[in-house]
C-alpha cells in the first residue's frame, strides 16, 4: 500500500563528494540512472565516518 507523504523537508542541504561516494548504491541494468537500490552501509563504511 502507498500513501502520500506531504511532509515539508528542508532543502539546500549540501552533500560533499566524499559523502555522496559513500552511499552504497546498486545500479540496476535497465536505465540505471533511474533504477537503483540504496543499500545499508556496511560496518566498515559506518565506522569510517567522522
Secondary structure, 3 states (H helix, E strand, C coil): CCCCCCCCCCCCCCCCHHHHHCCEEEECCCCCCCCEEEECCCHHHHHCCC
